[in-house]
Amino acid sequence: MEPPETPASTRAFARPPRFLAWLLVLAVCVGGLLTLLTARQAGRDDRPPSDRPIVEARLETPTSATCRSCHPGEFGSWHASFHRTMTQEARPANVAPDMDGLELELEEIIYRVDLEGDAYVVRTRPNRGSSAGGDAWSEPREIVLTTGSHHQQNYWLTTGEGRTVEAFPFGWLIADQRWAPVGDTFLNPPGLKTSRVIGGWNNGCINCHSTHGVPGYLDGAEFDTRVQEFGIACASCHGDAAEHVRKHRDPWTRYAARIFDGDAGDPTIANPARMSGPESALACGQCHSIWAFESVEAAVRWNREGGDFRPGEPDLGERFVVQPTEGASNERIRRLSEANPHFLEDSYWGDGMVRVTGREYNGVAASPCFKGNQFSCLSCHEMHPAKTDPATILEWRVNQMSPGAREDRACLQCHESIAADIPAHTKHAVGSAGSRCYDCHMPHTGFGLMRAVRSHQVTSPNVRESLDHGRPNACNLCHLDKPLGWTADTLRDWFGHERPALPADDERISAAAKWLLSGDAGQRGIVAWAMGWKPAQEASGADWLAPYLAVTLNDPYSAVRYVAWKSLLAVPGFADFAFDYTAPDDATFDAAQRAYGQAMRRRRPGDPAPPPATLIDRSGRFFPADYDRLLDQRDNRPIFLVE
């Protein structure tokens, strides 16, 4: 029996025309294909790049973004700090200006930087005048990481060897707004080649310029490097906060903790402010120290898996802080010295005091104050200021000093008897540099980032430190025109110091002049910096300094030349003196001659003669016999300060 015929009025709804059916099928197929392609593309975008170090979040360690919701003030100050920008993923917004089309030359190689999309890439070719000259540019390599954002910024390129990166050989000097070869920004022996540093970030910078970094050494020059976060983030100081986050997800628990826990704090999170002095300082010292591995096995494990120290622990685990002054570490130091005979001299003065920047924990731990179990980095510094207005943050971020530390309250909170009559102790007027605790007890005897830096080992000035170890003392770093003999007499009369026997030169010649002419490169850098320091110029006069700084513009060490130039700019009459500290030797010699001549022309017939100890005569010229003799005695041994 035939089925009944569908009425004509309803036929179109029961069976659409064939072309519409095919159109519907086609639409479904196209939609499915687009969905598949989109999903595949999304999956492709989600995969991390394989040619650079990457962020790999770990469940047991929440990131700083997790902390923000409950700690917005602390997050804000951290976000404004230079700790956060120790390492960043390179973006047009956080690199040096005007990099697109930049061309720089080093060692007969031309480096060209171009902006392609949102990434900067570098191509190279030999200089046409070189033996390997040519017109062909290399394949582009992307700038993927930046290191530093306070004094200078350095850059890292892909290499094609896994996640291994290579240093771009030029750094951006932020204050000067100029490029300089990286080798010329450290105190290195002249001629040291540093243009190709492959893997330097992966197994070096990562240790202190990232949070929970894992170098991931594989083989040869290849690394599979991953970090919890680039830069120094919350977990660096507060540890793995997973339990803390789980506990406080409930708002009622958070409020109850604030009300009932009070100053007791939360045991699920590390807080250096509530630790003992040694444990608190070590949270900073995990980076701000000179350390070494306990064994070869520990070094191998670290380079493959990263470190396991977390804030609040009593020691660095597979590492130890190298303190040459401690008897307990003698055996370990002996092993270090056998493996690297220059290890100690590249970082320490002869008595074991650190002479390089960024290693403040060594000084703090060697200070007498440290023995009281309360003294730590937080005695003077704070990581999160109470006031977070823009002006406060801008001032704080320079060195993260706590309120009042500059006014000596950090010291006087313990030394109350001195606070009652400061001039009786300092022998200087209140408010002067000589009456500041840190100018006498933490002088600028270290060097790094092309400037002198304060020692963080609290000591009292004495002549023996200069006589026995060559370390400039606080008195002569301020009174630049005085000889060591003057300092010895003053310390004997004021504080009863025994006066040592001194060589004839130290009785009559300015200690600063002697160090600048005959000292090693590290001494010369420190003294050249002190000659531009305002308190020193006020204490010893500034006019006689120009000839010394002028001749130092031709120092063999580029970092010393830079410091001398900066100090010369602070001498009256030289504020606009132009100089390229990276120029060839003949150009720096010409600049030194030009500066010396300018110093002579500034002298007037009626000007008083500088003190004889300065070795400068009334016309502004050196005493030739003493000048030539001291220059011939210069300590020319290679100096490589490991900053």
Solvent accessible surface area in square Angstrom, and as a share of the most:
residue,aa,sasa,rsa
1,M,240,1.07
2,E,145,0.65
3,P,105,0.66
4,P,125,0.79
5,E,146,0.65
6,T,59,0.34
7,P,86,0.54
8,A,78,0.60
9,S,95,0.61
10,T,63,0.37
11,R,114,0.42
12,A,75,0.58
13,F,180,0.75
14,A,76,0.59
15,R,195,0.71
16,P,72,0.45
17,P,64,0.40
18,R,192,0.70
19,F,137,0.57
20,L,76,0.38
21,A,45,0.35
22,W,167,0.58
23,L,104,0.52
24,L,120,0.60
25,V,75,0.43
26,L,105,0.52
27,A,60,0.46
28,V,99,0.57
29,C,78,0.47
30,V,71,0.41
31,G,33,0.31
32,G,41,0.40
33,L,99,0.49
34,L,105,0.52
35,T,92,0.53
36,L,100,0.50
37,L,92,0.46
38,T,91,0.53
39,A,61,0.48
40,R,143,0.52
41,Q,81,0.36
42,A,49,0.38
43,G,31,0.30
44,R,110,0.40
45,D,102,0.53
46,D,117,0.61
47,R,148,0.54
48,P,74,0.46
49,P,64,0.40
50,S,81,0.52
51,D,47,0.25
52,R,45,0.16
53,P,3,0.02
54,I,13,0.06
55,V,70,0.40
56,E,70,0.31
57,A,74,0.57
58,R,52,0.19
59,L,178,0.88
60,E,94,0.42
61,T,2,0.01
62,P,24,0.15
63,T,33,0.19
64,S,6,0.04
65,A,74,0.58
66,T,50,0.29
67,C,28,0.17
68,R,139,0.51
69,S,97,0.62
70,C,42,0.25
71,H,66,0.29
72,P,89,0.56
73,G,38,0.36
74,E,77,0.34
75,F,24,0.10
76,G,36,0.35
77,S,1,0.00
78,W,29,0.10
79,H,82,0.37
80,A,30,0.24
81,S,3,0.02
82,F,33,0.14
83,H,42,0.19
84,R,64,0.23
85,T,13,0.07
86,M,47,0.21
87,T,1,0.01
88,Q,27,0.12
89,E,77,0.35
90,A,11,0.08
91,R,114,0.41
92,P,59,0.37
93,A,103,0.80
94,N,41,0.21
95,V,19,0.11
96,A,4,0.03
97,P,69,0.43
98,D,131,0.68
99,M,0,0.00
100,D,87,0.45
101,G,31,0.30
102,L,30,0.15
103,E,85,0.38
104,L,33,0.16
105,E,86,0.39
106,L,36,0.18
107,E,78,0.35
108,E,98,0.44
109,I,55,0.28
110,I,22,0.11
111,Y,21,0.08
112,R,74,0.27
113,V,0,0.00
114,D,22,0.11
115,L,67,0.33
116,E,79,0.35
117,G,75,0.72
118,D,102,0.53
119,A,20,0.15
120,Y,20,0.08
121,V,15,0.08
122,V,2,0.01
123,R,54,0.20
124,T,30,0.18
125,R,19,0.07
126,P,35,0.22
127,N,38,0.19
128,R,153,0.56
129,G,76,0.73
130,S,17,0.11
131,S,127,0.82
132,A,67,0.52
133,G,35,0.34
134,G,30,0.29
135,D,96,0.50
136,A,83,0.64
137,W,85,0.30
138,S,49,0.32
139,E,144,0.64
140,P,55,0.35
141,R,61,0.22
142,E,43,0.19
143,I,3,0.01
144,V,5,0.03
145,L,2,0.01
146,T,0,0.00
147,T,13,0.08
148,G,15,0.14
149,S,32,0.20
150,H,59,0.26
151,H,58,0.26
152,Q,16,0.07
153,Q,10,0.04
154,N,26,0.13
155,Y,0,0.00
156,W,16,0.06
157,L,2,0.01
158,T,12,0.07
159,T,32,0.19
160,G,67,0.64
161,E,80,0.36
162,G,24,0.23
163,R,21,0.08
164,T,0,0.00
165,V,0,0.00
166,E,7,0.03
167,A,12,0.09
168,F,1,0.00
169,P,4,0.02
170,F,8,0.03
171,G,0,0.00
172,W,22,0.08
173,L,6,0.03
174,I,50,0.25
175,A,93,0.72
176,D,35,0.18
177,Q,101,0.45
178,R,61,0.22
179,W,29,0.10
180,A,0,0.00
181,P,22,0.14
182,V,22,0.13
183,G,16,0.16
184,D,32,0.16
185,T,1,0.00
186,F,59,0.25
187,L,1,0.00
188,N,15,0.08
189,P,30,0.19
190,P,78,0.49
191,G,67,0.64
192,L,82,0.41
193,K,144,0.61
194,T,35,0.20
195,S,18,0.11
196,R,154,0.56
197,V,58,0.33
198,I,76,0.39
199,G,4,0.04
200,G,18,0.17
201,W,0,0.00
202,N,0,0.00
203,N,71,0.36
204,G,35,0.33
205,C,37,0.22
206,I,2,0.01
207,N,35,0.18
208,C,32,0.19
209,H,47,0.21
210,S,6,0.04
211,T,1,0.00
212,H,30,0.13
213,G,15,0.15
214,V,32,0.19
215,P,1,0.01
216,G,9,0.09
217,Y,64,0.24
218,L,89,0.44
219,D,105,0.55
220,G,58,0.56
221,A,50,0.38
222,E,60,0.27
223,F,12,0.05
224,D,41,0.21
225,T,0,0.00
226,R,60,0.22
227,V,0,0.00
228,Q,0,0.00
229,E,24,0.11
230,F,24,0.10
231,G,0,0.00
232,I,16,0.08
233,A,3,0.02
234,C,26,0.16
235,A,5,0.04
236,S,13,0.08
237,C,38,0.23
238,H,48,0.22
239,G,5,0.05
240,D,59,0.31
241,A,8,0.06
242,A,14,0.11
243,E,98,0.44
244,H,30,0.13
245,V,21,0.12
246,R,160,0.58
247,K,79,0.34
248,H,19,0.09
249,R,164,0.60
250,D,66,0.34
251,P,58,0.36
252,W,197,0.69
253,T,42,0.25
254,R,61,0.22
255,Y,117,0.44
256,A,41,0.32
257,A,19,0.15
258,R,162,0.59
259,I,125,0.63
260,F,164,0.68
261,D,52,0.27
262,G,44,0.42
263,D,132,0.69
264,A,90,0.69
265,G,12,0.11
266,D,22,0.12
267,P,124,0.78
268,T,27,0.16
269,I,42,0.21
270,A,20,0.15
271,N,42,0.21
272,P,17,0.10
273,A,76,0.59
274,R,127,0.46
275,M,39,0.17
276,S,40,0.26
277,G,3,0.03
278,P,42,0.26
279,E,55,0.25
280,S,4,0.02
281,A,0,0.00
282,L,10,0.05
283,A,4,0.03
284,C,33,0.19
285,G,0,0.00
286,Q,30,0.13
287,C,27,0.16
288,H,62,0.27
289,S,3,0.02
290,I,13,0.07
291,W,48,0.17
292,A,9,0.07
293,F,53,0.22
294,E,62,0.28
295,S,50,0.32
296,V,115,0.66
297,E,117,0.52
298,A,3,0.03
299,A,23,0.18
300,V,73,0.42
301,R,109,0.40
302,W,19,0.06
303,N,35,0.18
304,R,110,0.40
305,E,114,0.51
306,G,8,0.08
307,G,24,0.23
308,D,90,0.47
309,F,9,0.04
310,R,57,0.21
311,P,11,0.07
312,G,29,0.28
313,E,68,0.31
314,P,109,0.69
315,D,85,0.44
316,L,4,0.02
317,G,41,0.39
318,E,13,0.06
319,R,10,0.04
320,F,13,0.06
321,V,25,0.14
322,V,0,0.00
323,Q,9,0.04
324,P,34,0.21
325,T,77,0.45
326,E,81,0.36
327,G,56,0.53
328,A,101,0.78
329,S,1,0.01
330,N,86,0.44
331,E,88,0.39
332,R,69,0.25
333,I,16,0.08
334,R,115,0.42
335,R,104,0.38
336,L,32,0.16
337,S,37,0.24
338,E,118,0.53
339,A,89,0.69
340,N,65,0.33
341,P,101,0.63
342,H,104,0.46
343,F,41,0.17
344,L,53,0.26
345,E,71,0.32
346,D,21,0.11
347,S,7,0.05
348,Y,8,0.03
349,W,11,0.04
350,G,67,0.65
351,D,52,0.27
352,G,8,0.08
353,M,8,0.04
354,V,19,0.11
355,R,9,0.03
356,V,6,0.04
357,T,20,0.11
358,G,20,0.19
359,R,56,0.21
360,E,47,0.21
361,Y,22,0.08
362,N,1,0.01
363,G,6,0.05
364,V,6,0.04
365,A,22,0.17
366,A,35,0.27
367,S,1,0.01
368,P,86,0.54
369,C,46,0.28
370,F,30,0.13
371,K,176,0.75
372,G,53,0.51
373,N,74,0.38
374,Q,143,0.64
375,F,42,0.17
376,S,8,0.05
377,C,21,0.13
378,L,53,0.26
379,S,27,0.17
380,C,29,0.17
381,H,43,0.19
382,E,35,0.16
383,M,54,0.24
384,H,66,0.29
385,P,11,0.07
386,A,107,0.83
387,K,133,0.57
388,T,72,0.42
389,D,56,0.29
390,P,118,0.74
391,A,75,0.58
392,T,34,0.20
393,I,21,0.11
394,L,121,0.60
395,E,128,0.57
396,W,12,0.04
397,R,69,0.25
398,V,82,0.47
399,N,56,0.29
400,Q,14,0.06
401,M,44,0.20
402,S,24,0.15
403,P,110,0.69
404,G,8,0.08
405,A,5,0.04
406,R,114,0.41
407,E,94,0.42
408,D,4,0.02
409,R,150,0.55
410,A,17,0.13
411,C,42,0.25
412,L,27,0.13
413,Q,108,0.48
414,C,105,0.63
415,H,91,0.41
416,E,123,0.55
417,S,97,0.63
418,I,40,0.20
419,A,46,0.36
420,A,93,0.72
421,D,78,0.41
422,I,38,0.19
423,P,53,0.33
424,A,58,0.45
425,H,66,0.29
426,T,23,0.13
427,K,81,0.35
428,H,53,0.24
429,A,72,0.56
430,V,102,0.59
431,G,50,0.48
432,S,40,0.26
433,A,24,0.19
434,G,12,0.11
435,S,5,0.03
436,R,69,0.25
437,C,26,0.15
438,Y,40,0.15
439,D,17,0.09
440,C,36,0.21
441,H,45,0.20
442,M,26,0.12
443,P,13,0.08
444,H,21,0.09
445,T,1,0.01
446,G,3,0.03
447,F,1,0.00
448,G,0,0.00
449,L,58,0.29
450,M,12,0.05
451,R,79,0.29
452,A,5,0.04
453,V,30,0.17
454,R,65,0.24
455,S,10,0.06
456,H,43,0.19
457,Q,30,0.13
458,V,31,0.18
459,T,43,0.25
460,S,63,0.41
461,P,19,0.12
462,N,48,0.25
463,V,7,0.04
464,R,117,0.43
465,E,13,0.06
466,S,7,0.05
467,L,50,0.25
468,D,78,0.40
469,H,66,0.29
470,G,15,0.15
471,R,9,0.03
472,P,0,0.00
473,N,1,0.00
474,A,8,0.06
475,C,26,0.16
476,N,0,0.00
477,L,7,0.03
478,C,19,0.11
479,H,41,0.18
480,L,0,0.00
481,D,14,0.07
482,K,63,0.27
483,P,17,0.10
484,L,6,0.03
485,G,2,0.02
486,W,80,0.28
487,T,0,0.00
488,A,3,0.03
489,D,47,0.24
490,T,20,0.12
491,L,6,0.03
492,R,104,0.38
493,D,100,0.52
494,W,103,0.36
495,F,93,0.39
496,G,63,0.60
497,H,60,0.27
498,E,160,0.72
499,R,72,0.26
500,P,15,0.10
501,A,97,0.75
502,L,25,0.12
503,P,72,0.46
504,A,78,0.61
505,D,24,0.12
506,D,6,0.03
507,E,71,0.32
508,R,119,0.44
509,I,1,0.00
510,S,0,0.00
511,A,2,0.02
512,A,1,0.00
513,A,0,0.00
514,K,46,0.19
515,W,19,0.06
516,L,3,0.01
517,L,2,0.01
518,S,16,0.10
519,G,6,0.06
520,D,5,0.02
521,A,1,0.01
522,G,0,0.00
523,Q,19,0.09
524,R,3,0.01
525,G,0,0.00
526,I,2,0.01
527,V,0,0.00
528,A,0,0.00
529,W,54,0.19
530,A,1,0.01
531,M,0,0.00
532,G,21,0.20
533,W,44,0.15
534,K,139,0.59
535,P,32,0.20
536,A,0,0.00
537,Q,26,0.12
538,E,123,0.55
539,A,45,0.35
540,S,11,0.07
541,G,34,0.33
542,A,18,0.14
543,D,91,0.47
544,W,12,0.04
545,L,0,0.00
546,A,4,0.03
547,P,3,0.02
548,Y,0,0.00
549,L,0,0.00
550,A,0,0.00
551,V,41,0.24
552,T,8,0.05
553,L,0,0.00
554,N,58,0.30
555,D,5,0.02
556,P,66,0.41
557,Y,16,0.06
558,S,12,0.08
559,A,1,0.00
560,V,0,0.00
561,R,21,0.07
562,Y,16,0.06
563,V,3,0.02
564,A,0,0.00
565,W,32,0.11
566,K,74,0.31
567,S,5,0.03
568,L,0,0.00
569,L,45,0.23
570,A,50,0.39
571,V,5,0.03
572,P,67,0.42
573,G,42,0.40
574,F,2,0.01
575,A,74,0.57
576,D,139,0.72
577,F,10,0.04
578,A,70,0.54
579,F,23,0.10
580,D,62,0.32
581,Y,1,0.00
582,T,35,0.20
583,A,18,0.14
584,P,95,0.60
585,D,114,0.59
586,D,102,0.53
587,A,41,0.32
588,T,2,0.01
589,F,103,0.43
590,D,88,0.46
591,A,7,0.05
592,A,7,0.05
593,Q,105,0.47
594,R,114,0.42
595,A,0,0.00
596,Y,49,0.19
597,G,20,0.19
598,Q,45,0.20
599,A,7,0.06
600,M,28,0.13
601,R,159,0.58
602,R,110,0.40
603,R,44,0.16
604,R,142,0.52
605,P,129,0.81
606,G,73,0.70
607,D,39,0.20
608,P,109,0.69
609,A,49,0.38
610,P,17,0.11
611,P,57,0.36
612,P,107,0.67
613,A,14,0.11
614,T,0,0.00
615,L,1,0.00
616,I,3,0.01
617,D,50,0.26
618,R,134,0.49
619,S,44,0.29
620,G,2,0.02
621,R,124,0.45
622,F,17,0.07
623,F,65,0.27
624,P,97,0.61
625,A,81,0.62
626,D,16,0.08
627,Y,37,0.14
628,D,76,0.39
629,R,82,0.30
630,L,0,0.00
631,L,65,0.32
632,D,125,0.65
633,Q,98,0.44
634,R,46,0.17
635,D,49,0.26
636,N,114,0.58
637,R,103,0.37
638,P,97,0.61
639,I,5,0.02
640,F,76,0.31
641,L,4,0.02
642,V,66,0.38
643,E,36,0.16
